[in-house]
Each structure stands twice: as C-alpha cells, then as structure tokens.
Amino acid sequence: MPDLLRRPFGTHGETHRITPEDAGWRYVGFALHRLRPGETAVDVTGDREVVLVIVEGKADMTAAGRDWGTLGDRMDVFEKTPPHCLYVPNGQEWQATAVTDCTIAVCSAPGRGGHQARRIGPDGISLTERGKGTNTRHINNIAMENEDYCDSLLVTEVFTPAGHWSSFPSHRHDEDDFPRITYLEETYYHRLNPADGWAVQRVYTDDGSLDEVMAVRDHDVTLVPRGHHPCGAPYGFELYYLNVMAGPRRNWRFVPAPEVEAIIARDA
C-alpha cells in the first residue's frame, strides 16, 4: 500500500503531484501550485479532465484556447467565500499567471470529451451546513453529481470548525455496486487555521486490513484508496479540506461503518 500521507515538497512552486500511478490506483490525480506574483504554472491535460481551484489569491487564466481573465478573490481560504474554478477538458492546455500570492489546486481524472471548458463559481456555489452538534461542518460544492460539469470528477470544499468532526459518521465508497455503493478514490488537501495547527484523519476498513491514523498539517494531502475516512479538528484548530473523487461512474453512494449505524438511526 503506498503512503497515504503526503507532505508537500516545499512551500513554493509545485508542492504536490499525485498521479494514479504514484497513488497505486486508477482515477484520481492531484497537484498543487503555490505561486508568487508574476510566476506561471502551465500544463497539458492529455487524456484527463481538470478542475483548477483557486484556493487563495488571484491569477490570470488561459485554457482551451481562451483567455478567462483574472480569477480569484479569496485571499485567505478561511474566509469561506465561494472559490473561483475553471474546468478544462482532456486534450487542452492551461496556464495560470499569479497576480497575487496564490494557491491553485489541480484536480484531475479521466476525461472523455463530454464537456466544454467553463468557469465554475463563485456564482452558483453557496456555503451550506451539514450535520449537527460537533458533527456540524460547512460545504462549498464545486462539482458534485447534481452539477453536470465533468465527465468523471467530483470536487467539493469542507470547513470543519475547531472541536468538530467531519467525513463522519464514518463511511466508505470502495465497491462498484450502484446504487447501493460506488467505487470512488479520494484525496484530501488539508489546511489548518492557525497554520501551525494539526488535525487527525483515520482511514480504516471493516476487517482491519487497512487502519491508519494520520496527524495532518497545513498543506498535507491524504489518500483514501478504500475504507472509512473520518477527520477530527482539535479544539482551537479549524480545518479545511478540498476533496477530489473519481471512479468508474460519477455518482457518490456510500455505506456507513457498522459502529456508526446506531448513531445515524438516532439522528434520523
């Protein structure tokens, strides 16, 4: 099993590049660029589609032969305002030139040419509350299945208040048995407020063949190849993560862990 916790390469330039080959799976890819004003990131999508998420800052964007202007107005991800994003289909080039210090996430999965390049957000993305009590968190859905923007990708942002849990009750999406459950690989790009904080993520299967508990720090990425995958934010540390999911079909269906079924029934 490849390492599920990926620390950034550094603090500047391309700081993550996770490919399906590197991750030991088939669908999800993730990269991260942290640019200073005037610096440029450029790439070709090849046989993959891409959602570029302007996590923080502003950048001049071109993609698929078009100038998309300056995207981004969230200077700090914990402002929780909707992100500016750009969908780029397979077989196209994209380029981002930083106007301010900026952080750009590159979310990728197999593309089939079914959609045209387009802006996603901030219009149409609204911060919504999910859960109750210390399981409350807030969601910016960027490209989930009810938004027909992509061939394969599912992308969302989650803000977890200090002292709360997220991706909980524990659940898994590691079988291709729609509509009961779908097979979706997943990455988490984590941010902490304050930046020197930490949080925890557990990835575990019912049979215990996979059971890892990871202390995540600002800008870490975690991989979820299978199993349940809850996150916890300690008192005093607010947690953000950007989720990227993809699999053989673009539907999110999951099965709860046996030990949380009573919790779900109680809260229903």
C-alpha positions in Angstrom: 0.0 0.0 0.0 1.5 3.4 -1.0 2.0 6.0 1.8 -1.4 7.6 2.5 0.0 10.8 4.0 1.8 13.1 1.5 3.8 16.1 2.8 4.4 19.0 0.4 7.7 19.1 -1.5 8.2 22.6 -0.2 6.5 26.0 0.2 6.8 27.4 -3.3 6.1 26.3 -6.8 4.6 22.9 -7.5 4.4 21.4 -4.0 2.3 18.3 -4.7 2.0 16.0 -7.7 0.0 12.8 -7.1 -0.8 10.6 -10.2 -2.8 7.4 -10.3 0.4 5.5 -11.0 2.0 7.1 -7.9 -1.0 6.5 -5.7 -1.5 2.9 -6.8 -5.0 3.4 -8.2 -6.8 4.2 -11.5 -8.6 7.5 -11.5 -7.8 10.5 -9.2 -4.8 12.9 -9.7 -4.0 15.9 -7.6 -1.3 18.7 -7.9 -0.8 22.0 -6.1 0.9 25.2 -7.1 1.9 27.9 -4.7 2.9 30.9 -6.8 4.3 34.4 -6.2 3.1 37.4 -8.3 4.3 37.0 -11.9 5.0 33.3 -11.7 3.4 30.9 -14.1 2.1 27.3 -13.9 1.3 25.6 -17.2 0.3 22.1 -18.2 -1.5 20.0 -20.8 -4.4 17.8 -19.7 -3.7 14.9 -22.1 -6.3 12.2 -21.6 -7.5 13.7 -18.3 -10.0 16.4 -17.4 -9.1 19.0 -14.8 -10.8 21.3 -12.4 -8.5 24.2 -11.4 -9.5 25.6 -8.0 -8.1 29.0 -7.0 -7.8 28.1 -3.3 -6.3 31.5 -2.4 -5.3 34.6 -4.3 -5.7 35.8 -7.9 -4.3 34.5 -11.2 -4.7 35.3 -14.9 -6.0 32.2 -16.5 -6.0 30.9 -20.1 -7.2 27.4 -21.1 -8.6 25.6 -24.1 -7.5 28.5 -26.4 -9.4 31.1 -24.4 -8.4 33.9 -22.1 -10.6 33.6 -18.9 -9.3 36.8 -17.3 -8.3 37.2 -13.7 -9.9 34.6 -11.4 -10.0 34.5 -7.6 -10.9 37.0 -4.9 -10.5 34.9 -1.7 -7.2 35.9 -0.2 -7.5 33.5 2.8 -9.2 30.2 2.4 -10.8 30.5 5.8 -12.8 33.5 4.6 -15.1 30.6 3.4 -16.3 32.6 0.4 -17.1 30.5 -2.8 -14.0 29.7 -4.8 -13.3 30.7 -8.4 -12.7 27.5 -10.5 -12.0 26.5 -14.1 -13.0 23.3 -15.8 -10.6 22.2 -18.6 -11.4 19.1 -20.7 -9.0 16.5 -21.9 -6.7 17.4 -24.8 -6.2 21.0 -23.8 -3.5 23.3 -22.4 -4.0 25.6 -19.4 -1.8 28.4 -17.9 -2.1 30.4 -14.7 0.0 33.5 -14.0 -0.2 34.7 -10.4 -1.4 38.3 -9.9 -1.0 38.0 -6.1 0.4 35.2 -4.0 -1.9 32.4 -4.9 -2.5 28.7 -4.3 -4.0 26.7 -7.2 -5.2 23.1 -6.9 -5.2 20.9 -10.0 -7.9 18.2 -9.6 -7.9 15.5 -12.4 -9.5 12.3 -13.6 -10.0 10.5 -16.9 -11.7 12.8 -19.5 -14.0 11.7 -22.3 -14.5 15.0 -24.1 -18.1 15.2 -22.9 -17.9 18.8 -21.7 -16.5 22.2 -22.8 -14.2 24.4 -20.8 -16.1 26.6 -18.4 -15.9 28.7 -15.3 -17.3 27.2 -12.1 -18.2 29.6 -9.3 -18.3 31.8 -7.4 -21.9 32.2 -8.7 -23.9 29.1 -8.0 -21.8 28.0 -5.1 -23.3 28.6 -1.7 -21.8 27.6 1.7 -24.2 25.1 3.2 -24.3 23.5 6.7 -24.3 19.7 7.1 -24.5 17.6 10.3 -25.5 18.5 13.8 -23.7 19.3 17.1 -20.0 18.6 17.0 -20.5 16.9 13.7 -21.5 20.2 12.0 -19.4 21.4 9.1 -19.9 23.7 6.1 -19.7 22.8 2.4 -18.9 24.5 -0.8 -19.9 22.1 -3.5 -17.8 22.8 -6.6 -18.7 19.9 -8.9 -20.8 17.2 -7.3 -23.0 14.8 -9.3 -26.0 17.2 -9.5 -23.7 19.7 -11.4 -23.2 18.3 -14.8 -19.8 20.0 -15.4 -17.5 17.0 -15.7 -17.0 13.5 -17.2 -15.5 11.9 -14.1 -14.6 14.4 -11.4 -16.4 15.1 -8.1 -14.9 18.1 -6.2 -16.0 19.9 -3.0 -14.6 22.0 -0.2 -15.3 21.3 3.5 -14.8 23.7 6.5 -14.8 21.9 9.9 -15.0 24.1 13.0 -12.5 23.6 15.8 -13.5 20.8 18.1 -15.7 19.2 15.4 -15.6 16.0 13.2 -16.1 15.7 9.5 -16.5 13.0 6.9 -18.4 11.5 9.8 -20.4 9.3 10.6 -17.6 7.1 9.1 -18.5 5.8 5.6 -16.8 4.1 2.7 -17.3 4.2 -1.1 -15.0 1.4 -2.3 -17.2 -1.0 -4.2 -18.7 -0.7 -7.7 -22.3 -1.8 -6.8 -24.5 1.1 -7.8 -27.0 2.2 -6.5 -26.0 0.7 -3.1 -22.4 2.0 -3.2 -20.0 3.4 -5.8 -16.2 3.0 -6.2 -14.6 6.4 -5.7 -10.9 7.1 -5.0 -10.4 10.2 -3.0 -7.8 12.8 -2.0 -8.0 15.3 0.8 -6.0 18.6 0.6 -5.8 19.9 4.2 -5.4 23.4 5.5 -5.3 24.5 9.2 -6.2 27.7 11.0 -3.9 28.7 12.6 -1.4 27.3 10.1 0.8 25.7 12.8 -2.2 23.6 14.0 -2.9 20.0 13.2 -5.9 17.6 12.8 -6.4 13.8 12.5 -7.6 11.6 9.8 -8.3 7.9 10.1 -8.5 5.5 7.1 -9.7 2.0 8.0 -11.6 -1.0 6.7 -14.2 -3.1 8.5 -11.8 -6.1 8.5 -8.8 -4.1 9.8 -6.6 -4.9 6.9 -6.1 -1.1 6.5 -6.1 1.0 9.6 -4.1 4.2 9.6 -4.4 7.3 11.9 -2.6 10.3 10.5 -1.7 13.7 12.0 -2.2 16.1 9.2 -0.7 19.6 9.0 -1.2 22.6 6.8 -0.9 21.8 3.1 -0.7 18.0 3.6 -2.6 15.6 1.3 -4.1 12.3 2.3 -5.2 9.4 0.1 -8.2 7.3 0.6 -8.0 4.2 -1.6 -10.7 2.3 0.3 -12.3 2.1 3.7 -13.8 4.7 6.1 -12.1 8.1 6.4 -13.3 10.5 9.2 -11.4 13.7 10.2 -11.2 15.4 13.5 -10.3 19.0 14.3 -9.0 19.6 17.9 -10.2 22.5 20.0 -8.5 25.6 18.7 -7.7 24.4 15.2 -10.1 25.0 12.3 -9.8 22.5 9.4 -10.4 23.0 5.7 -10.1 20.3 3.1 -10.6 20.1 -0.7 -12.0 16.7 -1.7 -11.3 15.2 -5.1 -13.2 11.9 -6.0 -13.5 9.9 -9.2 -14.3 6.3 -10.2 -15.9 4.3 -13.0 -19.2 6.3 -12.7 -19.8 9.8 -11.5 -22.1 9.1 -8.5 -21.4 9.3 -4.8 -23.0 6.5 -2.9 -21.6 5.2 0.3 -22.1 2.7 3.1 -21.7 3.6 6.8 -19.3 1.8 9.2 -21.1 -0.8 11.3 -20.3 1.0 14.5 -22.0 4.3 13.5 -25.3 2.8 12.2 -26.9 3.3 15.6 -25.8 7.0 15.6 -27.3 7.5 12.2 -30.6 5.9 13.2 -30.7 8.0 16.4 -30.1 11.3 14.4 -32.5 10.4 11.6 
